[in-house]
Amino acid sequence: MGKLSLSLLSFLLLLGLGYAFTEQQGECQLSNIDAREPSYRVQSEGGQTDFWDNHNNEFRCAGVSIRRHIIQQRGLLLPVYHNAPVLVYVVQGRGTYGVVTSGCVETFESGQQQQFSREERSQRFREDRHQKVEEFQKGDVIAIRAGDAHWVYNDGDQELVVVVFHHNSNFANQLDQNPRSFFLAGNPGNEQEEEQYRRLRGSKRGQEAQSELGNVFSGLDDELLAEAFNVDVETARKLRGQNDERGHIIRAEKSIQLIQPHRSRQERHNGLEETFCSARVKENLDRASRADFYNPRAGRFSTLNSFNLPILSFLQLSASRGVLHRNAIFAPHWYTNAHSLIYATRGASRLQIVNHRGQAVFDGQVREGQVVVVPQNFAVVKQAEEQGFEWVAFNTNENAAINTLSGRTSAIRGLPVDVVANAYQLSREEAQRIKFSRQETLIFNANDARRSA
């Protein structure tokens, strides 16, 4: 009887897994992909957040979502954690951020605390200590684990723009594929924001979107909070933010004072920093000198993976940054082990994406501020328009691998000439031209093809 029950349980488990796998496969049977604009916007006192609708088929296929924060000067994105790991890319501006890892000590402190008597308790409270804070700038990628609370403050001289990529189907997320943001302050789900959801997405989708934002303290009892923090009930009530109408991005009344080392010290890296509590989580992808592929006439391409930012091994994510000059081509390619989400940061490009049936599921323009999802193994090619094209891509593998269709290291280059000739019904001379005409690896100057034609 026990063996029968175990067999039945195993069968039901396999049946459930098979159903889930089939359901996910069905979401990737894509006949059309679009360049997506934000679906709705939530306005706050200190800025705004644009959300892309993660219920679109290509987002569900890849198990990802994305949002964009626009934070005004002295704006503070309130402390928040998510149900999935995220990668943040700084599109514009600079600022300061902190990531709080539970169980790690506060290593930044304003002074030594020597006095612990009851009479001197007020003096102790005037001191401060907190976990590490860092400055960031345009081009930085910041990696944040699921469940790690973090905040962002714009202490720069212009609006701060950051895009936040969520990997909802990541192993770290034990919930469903809907992104959820758990705020530690404010009243992100207030009536004003709920009205924006209903107006911009419709009543049904609005109800779905409400689950993305909320203050975890708001559902807790005042007296229990007072006991937990050892404060009076009135102070505890403020944690719940019930009457706070500022939204999830607030404006600091005065410049926020932080304990922070000089910027030059922040850039130093050593073995000690790669512990769990002090792992490096930031890397800049904008520096031309950092490029992995560089063609002075066509552009550059930089990658970020677990080899140069080890925390990505834990998150199982990676990123890349591309810059194409006017009319330059990024070689036709596919990712062998990852979905990829492309966010256009400047200019415009013609983009084609082809599925396993040989159908062009996307053939059109992608311009600044738009998002395109490229599913795993789908072939894709980019050609910049007159103003050039720049983008950042987020990938669902810690070491996303590219296979190219043309160029010096391409799949076609690796085939014997006679195989190419017979496969495409070419003469041997034509096959050799197909194989060897491109000497570049990844980024091509379009004029080269016209000269060789």
Protein Blocks (a to p, Z undefined) as FASTA:
>chain_A
ZZmmmmmmmmmmmmmmmmmmmmmmmmmmcfbdcddddfbdcddfkbccddddfkbmklmm
nopacddddddehiacdddddfbdcddddfbdcdddddddehiacfbdfbdcfbfcfklm
mmmmmpccddddddddehiacdddehiacddddfbfbdcdddddddfkbmklmbdfbdcd
ddfedjfkgmklmmmmmmmnojklmmmmmmmgccfklmpcfklmmmmnopafklmmmmno
mmpcnbjbdcdfbacddddddfklmmpccfklmpmklccfbdcfkbmklpfbdcfklocc
ddddfklmmklmmnopacddddddehiacdddddfkbccddddfehcdddddddfkopaf
bgcdddehiacdddehiacdddddfkopadddddfbfbdcdddfbdjkbmklmpcfklmm
mmnopafklmmmmmmmpmbfklccfklmmmmZZ
